[in-house]
Amino acid sequence: MTANDIRVLVVDDDPGARRLHSRFVAETPGFALVAAVGTGRAAVEHGAHGGVDLMLLDMRLPDISGVEVLNRLRTLGADSPDVLVISSSRDQVTVRQALAAHVVGYLVKPFTQEALRDRLGVYRAERREREAGDRERPLGQGEIDRLLSTGRIRVPGAERAPSRSAGEGSPPLEELPKGLAEVTLQRVLASLDPVVPVTAAELAERCSISRATARRYLDYLVDAGSIDLSHRYGRRGRPEVLYRLAPAPGH
């Protein structure tokens, strides 16, 4: 490992995949494997202790979900490592949750060594640009479109950050998509709590709306960054998706 190498942590509960992806990383110039772990808690521990620049994160883990790992890493603030998701999960909820956490990429398994190498190359170039402080260089329209689509920058006037002056977590009225009403949005927000999460079904009952309507508002608020998501795992069946208000900036 050299001082300029990007330090990588591989997180996957499958020993075979963990070894394979570790080898891919070790054989990619400019990257150094620092560890490979099989649980979400181990991933969070490594991320909190530092020494990791980039985490290759599987979303299906035996103890806590990849989404929960992302949520816990986010509490580290600027010290949190970048995350590239490597997962077989393709469902919209999981992908939305990962993108809402501003991961640097989402690579669907199975993938080739070349595919991972290409993603790592893009990440390295973007990282170098960030570190060089090249933010004063004018961007072309294509670069702006690409950056906006990946969530890597926020352009004033184009972002969907929530406005908390009209109500905690409430996005501006003029940004509401067709089919969403301000009065219902406020009722949804008033029924959410920053500590105790709820399911879409529970929220629908509280607000006297259908589950489908509740999910539309919840999806909008997730995209706006106003609420966080997590999973609750039972003994059988698919995990329940839980929603709660995102903490205000600075909290």
C-alpha positions as CSV (number, residue, x, y, z in Angstrom):
1,M,0.0,0.0,0.0
2,T,1.2,3.5,-0.9
3,A,0.2,6.8,0.6
4,N,-1.8,7.6,-2.5
5,D,-3.8,4.3,-2.6
6,I,-7.5,4.4,-1.9
7,R,-8.2,2.2,1.1
8,V,-11.1,-0.2,0.5
9,L,-13.2,-2.3,2.9
10,V,-15.2,-5.2,1.3
11,V,-18.5,-6.1,3.1
12,D,-20.2,-9.2,2.0
13,D,-21.7,-12.1,4.0
14,D,-20.9,-14.7,1.2
15,P,-17.3,-15.9,1.8
16,G,-16.8,-16.7,-1.9
17,A,-18.0,-13.3,-3.0
18,R,-15.9,-11.7,-0.3
19,R,-12.8,-13.4,-1.5
20,L,-13.5,-12.7,-5.2
21,H,-14.2,-9.0,-4.7
22,S,-11.2,-8.6,-2.4
23,R,-9.1,-10.0,-5.2
24,F,-10.6,-7.7,-7.7
25,V,-9.8,-4.7,-5.5
26,A,-6.2,-5.9,-4.8
27,E,-5.6,-6.3,-8.5
28,T,-6.8,-2.8,-9.4
29,P,-4.0,-0.2,-9.5
30,G,-4.4,2.7,-7.1
31,F,-6.6,0.7,-4.6
32,A,-5.6,-1.2,-1.5
33,L,-7.7,-3.7,0.4
34,V,-7.6,-3.0,4.1
35,A,-10.1,-5.6,5.3
36,A,-13.0,-7.8,4.3
37,V,-15.9,-8.4,6.7
38,G,-19.1,-10.4,6.6
39,T,-21.5,-8.4,8.9
40,G,-23.0,-4.9,8.9
41,R,-21.8,-4.2,12.5
42,A,-18.2,-5.0,11.5
43,A,-18.6,-2.6,8.6
44,V,-19.9,0.2,10.8
45,E,-17.0,-0.4,13.3
46,H,-14.4,-0.2,10.6
47,G,-16.0,2.9,9.2
48,A,-16.1,4.6,12.6
49,H,-12.5,3.8,13.4
50,G,-11.2,5.4,10.2
51,G,-8.6,4.1,7.8
52,V,-11.2,3.4,5.1
53,D,-11.8,5.6,2.1
54,L,-14.3,3.5,0.2
55,M,-16.6,0.7,1.3
56,L,-17.9,-2.0,-1.1
57,L,-21.2,-2.8,0.6
58,D,-23.6,-5.7,0.0
59,M,-27.1,-4.8,1.0
60,R,-28.1,-8.2,2.3
61,L,-26.2,-8.9,5.5
62,P,-27.0,-11.3,8.3
63,D,-27.2,-8.9,11.3
64,I,-28.3,-5.5,10.0
65,S,-29.2,-4.5,6.5
66,G,-27.0,-2.5,4.2
67,V,-29.5,0.3,4.4
68,E,-29.0,0.4,8.2
69,V,-25.2,0.4,7.7
70,L,-25.6,3.5,5.5
71,N,-27.8,5.2,8.1
72,R,-25.3,4.6,10.8
73,L,-22.3,5.7,8.6
74,R,-24.2,8.9,7.9
75,T,-24.0,9.9,11.6
76,L,-20.2,10.0,11.2
77,G,-20.6,13.1,9.0
78,A,-17.5,14.1,7.1
79,D,-15.6,11.2,8.5
80,S,-17.9,8.7,6.9
81,P,-16.2,6.6,4.0
82,D,-17.7,6.7,0.5
83,V,-19.8,3.7,-0.3
84,L,-20.2,1.8,-3.5
85,V,-23.0,-0.7,-3.3
86,I,-22.4,-4.2,-4.7
87,S,-25.6,-6.2,-4.4
88,S,-28.0,-8.5,-6.1
89,S,-30.9,-6.4,-4.7
90,R,-32.8,-4.7,-7.4
91,D,-36.1,-3.8,-5.8
92,Q,-37.0,-0.2,-6.0
93,V,-37.2,0.4,-2.2
94,T,-33.6,-0.8,-1.6
95,V,-32.2,1.1,-4.6
96,R,-34.1,4.3,-3.5
97,Q,-32.7,3.9,0.0
98,A,-29.2,3.6,-1.2
99,L,-29.4,6.5,-3.6
100,A,-31.0,8.6,-0.8
101,A,-27.9,8.0,1.2
102,H,-25.7,9.4,-1.6
103,V,-23.7,6.3,-2.4
104,V,-21.1,6.8,-5.1
105,G,-22.5,3.9,-7.2
106,Y,-24.7,0.8,-7.3
107,L,-23.3,-2.3,-9.1
108,V,-25.6,-5.2,-9.5
109,K,-24.3,-8.7,-8.9
110,P,-23.0,-10.7,-10.6
111,F,-20.5,-8.5,-12.3
112,T,-17.1,-8.9,-14.0
113,Q,-13.7,-7.7,-12.8
114,E,-13.7,-5.3,-15.7
115,A,-17.0,-3.8,-14.6
116,L,-15.8,-3.2,-11.1
117,R,-12.5,-1.8,-12.3
118,D,-14.4,0.7,-14.5
119,R,-16.5,1.8,-11.6
120,L,-13.4,2.2,-9.4
121,G,-11.7,4.2,-12.1
122,V,-14.6,6.6,-12.3
123,Y,-14.6,6.9,-8.5
124,R,-10.9,7.6,-8.4
125,A,-11.1,10.3,-11.0
126,E,-13.9,12.0,-9.2
127,R,-12.1,11.7,-5.9
128,R,-9.0,13.3,-7.3
129,E,-11.0,16.2,-8.7
130,R,-12.6,16.7,-5.3
131,E,-9.3,16.6,-3.5
132,A,-7.7,19.0,-6.0
133,G,-10.4,21.6,-5.1
134,D,-11.4,21.9,-8.7
135,R,-14.8,23.4,-8.0
136,E,-14.1,26.7,-9.6
137,R,-13.7,25.2,-13.1
138,P,-16.8,26.0,-15.2
139,L,-18.8,22.8,-15.9
140,G,-20.3,21.9,-19.3
141,Q,-24.0,21.1,-19.6
142,G,-23.2,17.3,-20.0
143,E,-21.2,17.4,-16.8
144,I,-23.9,19.2,-14.9
145,D,-26.6,16.7,-16.1
146,R,-24.4,13.8,-15.0
147,L,-23.6,15.3,-11.6
148,L,-27.3,16.1,-11.0
149,S,-28.4,12.6,-12.0
150,T,-26.0,10.9,-9.7
151,G,-26.6,13.3,-6.7
152,R,-22.9,14.2,-6.5
153,I,-23.6,18.0,-6.4
154,R,-26.5,20.3,-5.6
155,V,-27.2,23.3,-7.8
156,P,-28.9,26.2,-6.1
157,G,-32.5,26.3,-7.2
158,A,-32.4,22.8,-8.5
159,E,-32.2,20.8,-5.3
160,R,-35.2,19.3,-3.6
161,A,-34.0,19.9,0.0
162,P,-36.8,20.3,2.4
163,S,-37.9,23.7,3.6
164,R,-38.4,23.6,7.4
165,S,-39.8,27.0,7.8
166,A,-43.4,26.0,6.7
167,G,-43.3,22.9,8.8
168,E,-40.7,20.4,9.9
169,G,-39.4,18.5,6.9
170,S,-41.9,20.2,4.5
171,P,-40.8,20.7,0.9
172,P,-41.9,24.0,-0.8
173,L,-45.4,23.9,-2.2
174,E,-44.4,24.8,-5.7
175,E,-42.2,21.7,-5.9
176,L,-45.0,19.2,-5.2
177,P,-45.5,16.8,-8.1
178,K,-48.9,16.4,-9.7
179,G,-51.2,14.4,-7.6
180,L,-49.8,15.4,-4.3
181,A,-51.6,17.9,-2.1
182,E,-50.0,20.3,0.4
183,V,-52.7,19.6,3.1
184,T,-52.1,15.9,2.9
185,L,-48.4,16.3,2.9
186,Q,-48.6,18.3,6.1
187,R,-50.8,15.6,7.6
188,V,-48.3,12.9,6.7
189,L,-45.4,14.9,8.2
190,A,-47.4,15.6,11.3
191,S,-47.9,11.8,11.7
192,L,-44.1,11.1,11.5
193,D,-41.7,11.1,14.3
194,P,-37.9,11.5,14.3
195,V,-37.4,8.7,16.9
196,V,-40.2,6.2,16.5
197,P,-40.6,4.8,13.0
198,V,-43.8,3.7,11.3
199,T,-44.8,1.5,8.4
200,A,-46.7,2.8,5.4
201,A,-49.8,0.9,6.6
202,E,-49.6,2.5,10.0
203,L,-49.2,5.9,8.5
204,A,-52.1,5.3,6.1
205,E,-54.3,4.5,9.1
206,R,-53.2,7.6,11.0
207,C,-53.9,9.9,8.1
208,S,-57.0,8.1,6.9
209,I,-55.6,7.6,3.4
210,S,-54.9,4.5,1.4
211,R,-51.7,2.6,1.6
212,A,-50.9,3.4,-2.0
213,T,-51.4,7.1,-1.4
214,A,-49.2,6.9,1.8
215,R,-46.5,5.3,-0.2
216,R,-46.6,8.0,-2.9
217,Y,-46.1,10.7,-0.2
218,L,-43.4,8.7,1.6
219,D,-41.5,8.1,-1.7
220,Y,-41.6,11.8,-2.4
221,L,-40.3,12.7,1.1
222,V,-37.5,10.1,0.8
223,D,-36.4,11.6,-2.5
224,A,-36.6,15.1,-0.9
225,G,-34.4,13.9,2.0
226,S,-37.1,14.7,4.6
227,I,-37.4,11.2,6.0
228,D,-35.2,8.2,6.6
229,L,-35.9,4.6,6.0
230,S,-34.9,1.4,7.8
231,H,-35.9,-2.3,7.9
232,R,-37.6,-4.4,10.5
233,Y,-36.8,-8.1,10.1
234,G,-39.2,-10.7,11.3
235,R,-38.9,-14.5,11.4
236,R,-40.4,-15.0,8.0
237,G,-41.4,-13.1,4.9
238,R,-40.0,-9.8,3.5
239,P,-38.7,-7.2,6.0
240,E,-41.0,-4.3,6.8
241,V,-39.9,-0.8,5.6
242,L,-40.0,1.8,8.4
243,Y,-40.1,5.6,8.0
244,R,-39.2,8.4,10.4
245,L,-38.4,12.1,10.1
246,A,-34.8,12.8,9.2
247,P,-32.9,14.9,11.7
248,A,-32.6,18.6,11.0
249,P,-29.2,19.8,9.7
250,G,-26.7,20.2,12.6
251,H,-28.5,17.7,14.8
